[in-house]
Amino acid sequence: MSTKFSQFINGGVATEGDIIVGLQGGVNARFQFPSVIGTTWNLATTNTTMQANNGYAVNSLGPITLTIPSVISFGEVFELTMIGTGSFIIQCAAGQKIQIGAISTSVAGTLTSSSIGDSVRILVVSATQLQILSGVTADFSIT
């Protein structure tokens, strides 16, 4: 059996998945750079069920419904922005609601944008609870 070692150049860059082996306080240590979860952006022109850790740039003349999946997990994020002149409706699945500061949608309720430029970032807190982290809006309406 042979072990192959590569040397990192001083100031070199480690990337996702790289395994670094070295000494930490005189003891052998192994570090692995974690996978980076970023937002994958999609152009939404029709009604769709969203995917976790995805963003949706909504381009429409009328309202488009974007549904939160029924199975979600803590830490997942959904992002939306309105780039058309229509609006988007975020539809919760059965049992879910979205918290917006001190208020929330009803269970299986909706959050609706009102104009171009409306944007929202939503964090999954639990299988049934989502929370608005940030938003830019003229006015969202909730049901």
C-alpha positions as CSV (number, residue, x, y, z in Angstrom):
1,M,0.0,0.0,0.0
2,S,1.3,3.4,-0.8
3,T,0.1,6.8,0.3
4,K,0.4,9.8,-2.0
5,F,0.9,13.3,-0.6
6,S,0.5,16.6,-2.4
7,Q,1.9,19.8,-1.2
8,F,-0.2,22.9,-1.1
9,I,1.6,26.0,-2.4
10,N,1.7,28.8,0.2
11,G,-1.4,30.9,-0.4
12,G,-2.9,28.1,-2.5
13,V,-6.6,27.5,-2.6
14,A,-8.5,24.5,-1.2
15,T,-11.8,23.8,-2.7
16,E,-15.0,21.8,-1.9
17,G,-14.2,18.1,-1.2
18,D,-10.4,18.6,-0.6
19,I,-9.1,16.7,2.3
20,I,-6.3,18.3,4.2
21,V,-4.1,16.3,6.6
22,G,-1.6,17.9,9.0
23,L,-0.8,18.6,12.6
24,Q,-3.0,20.3,15.0
25,G,-1.3,20.9,18.4
26,G,1.2,18.1,17.6
27,V,-1.5,15.6,16.8
28,N,-2.4,14.3,13.4
29,A,-5.5,15.9,12.2
30,R,-7.7,15.6,9.1
31,F,-9.9,18.3,7.7
32,Q,-12.4,18.1,4.8
33,F,-13.8,21.1,3.2
34,P,-17.6,20.9,3.3
35,S,-19.8,21.0,0.3
36,V,-21.0,24.5,-0.4
37,I,-24.8,24.9,-0.7
38,G,-25.6,27.8,-2.9
39,T,-28.7,29.0,-4.6
40,T,-29.6,27.6,-8.0
41,W,-31.6,30.1,-9.9
42,N,-34.5,29.2,-12.2
43,L,-36.7,31.3,-14.5
44,A,-40.3,30.7,-13.6
45,T,-42.9,31.5,-16.2
46,T,-45.6,28.9,-15.2
47,N,-47.0,27.5,-11.9
48,T,-44.4,25.2,-10.3
49,T,-43.5,23.3,-7.2
50,M,-40.3,24.8,-5.8
51,Q,-37.1,22.8,-4.9
52,A,-35.1,23.6,-1.7
53,N,-32.1,25.8,-2.0
54,N,-33.3,27.2,-5.3
55,G,-34.2,30.7,-6.3
56,Y,-37.0,31.6,-8.7
57,A,-37.0,34.7,-10.9
58,V,-40.7,35.0,-11.8
59,N,-41.4,36.5,-15.2
60,S,-45.1,36.8,-16.0
61,L,-47.9,39.2,-16.9
62,G,-50.3,37.5,-14.5
63,P,-50.0,35.7,-11.2
64,I,-47.8,32.5,-11.0
65,T,-48.2,30.1,-8.1
66,L,-45.0,28.6,-6.6
67,T,-45.8,25.8,-4.2
68,I,-43.5,24.8,-1.3
69,P,-42.9,21.1,-1.4
70,S,-44.7,19.0,1.2
71,V,-41.5,17.4,2.5
72,I,-39.0,20.1,3.7
73,S,-36.2,20.0,6.3
74,F,-34.6,22.5,8.7
75,G,-32.1,24.8,7.0
76,E,-33.4,24.6,3.5
77,V,-34.0,28.0,1.8
78,F,-36.3,29.3,-1.0
79,E,-35.7,32.6,-2.7
80,L,-38.0,34.5,-5.1
81,T,-37.9,37.7,-7.0
82,M,-40.4,39.2,-9.4
83,I,-38.8,40.4,-12.6
84,G,-42.0,40.6,-14.7
85,T,-45.0,42.8,-14.3
86,G,-47.3,40.1,-12.8
87,S,-47.1,38.7,-9.3
88,F,-46.2,35.5,-7.6
89,I,-48.2,33.5,-5.0
90,I,-46.2,31.3,-2.6
91,Q,-48.5,28.4,-1.7
92,C,-47.8,26.5,1.5
93,A,-48.4,22.7,1.4
94,A,-50.9,21.1,3.8
95,G,-49.8,21.7,7.4
96,Q,-47.3,24.5,6.6
97,K,-47.3,28.2,7.4
98,I,-44.9,31.1,6.8
99,Q,-44.0,33.4,9.7
100,I,-43.5,37.1,8.8
101,G,-42.3,38.9,11.9
102,A,-45.1,38.7,14.4
103,I,-47.7,37.5,12.0
104,S,-48.1,34.3,9.9
105,T,-50.1,32.9,7.0
106,S,-52.8,30.5,7.9
107,V,-52.0,26.8,7.7
108,A,-51.7,25.9,4.0
109,G,-52.0,29.7,3.4
110,T,-50.4,32.0,0.8
111,L,-48.0,34.9,0.5
112,T,-48.6,37.1,-2.6
113,S,-46.3,39.6,-4.1
114,S,-47.7,42.9,-5.4
115,S,-45.3,44.3,-8.0
116,I,-42.1,44.1,-10.0
117,G,-39.0,43.9,-7.7
118,D,-40.7,42.1,-4.9
119,S,-38.2,39.6,-3.5
120,V,-38.2,37.2,-0.5
121,R,-35.9,34.7,1.2
122,I,-37.5,32.0,3.2
123,L,-35.9,29.6,5.7
124,V,-37.3,26.3,6.7
125,V,-37.5,26.1,10.5
126,S,-39.3,22.8,10.7
127,A,-41.4,20.5,8.5
128,T,-44.4,22.8,9.0
129,Q,-42.9,26.2,9.8
130,L,-41.1,28.6,7.4
131,Q,-39.8,32.0,8.3
132,I,-39.1,35.1,6.2
133,L,-35.4,36.0,6.6
134,S,-35.5,39.1,4.3
135,G,-37.7,40.7,1.7
136,V,-38.0,43.7,-0.5
137,T,-41.6,44.6,-1.3
138,A,-44.1,47.3,-1.9
139,D,-46.6,45.2,0.0
140,F,-47.1,41.4,0.5
141,S,-50.5,40.1,1.2
142,I,-51.1,36.9,3.2
143,T,-53.9,34.5,3.7
